[in-house]
Amino acid sequence: MAKQPEALATFAATARNDGKKPKDIGLTATPETAPLPGDTKKEADAATKVLREGVLKKDQGADEAIDKLPDRTRDL
């Protein structure tokens, strides 16, 4: 089964292409937009910290947690 492109990777590829979606990006992932493996526990932890910071207006370590996740806007 073909994988769909990741949205953030597609947006990044579009930004690198003067704001126009590259013609080779369709409904299936290209090497540039293929999904990256992730750790759902780390992703959930980062999301929780981001939301807590928004509500509590106090540092909860969100930046550090986000930095541990793969960069979905990577440039190949």
Stockholm file with secondary structure:
# STOCKHOLM 1.0

chainA/1-76         MAKQPEALATFAATARNDGKKPKDIGLTATPETAPLPGDTKKEADAATKVLREGVLKKDQGADEAIDKLPDRTRDL
#=GR chainA/1-76 SS CCCCCCHHHHHHHHHHTTTSCCTTCSSSCCTTTCCCCCCHHHHHHHHHHHHHHHHHCSCCSHHHHHHTSCCTTCCC
#=GC SS_cons        CCCCCCHHHHHHHHHHTTTSCCTTCSSSCCTTTCCCCCCHHHHHHHHHHHHHHHHHCSCCSHHHHHHTSCCTTCCC
//
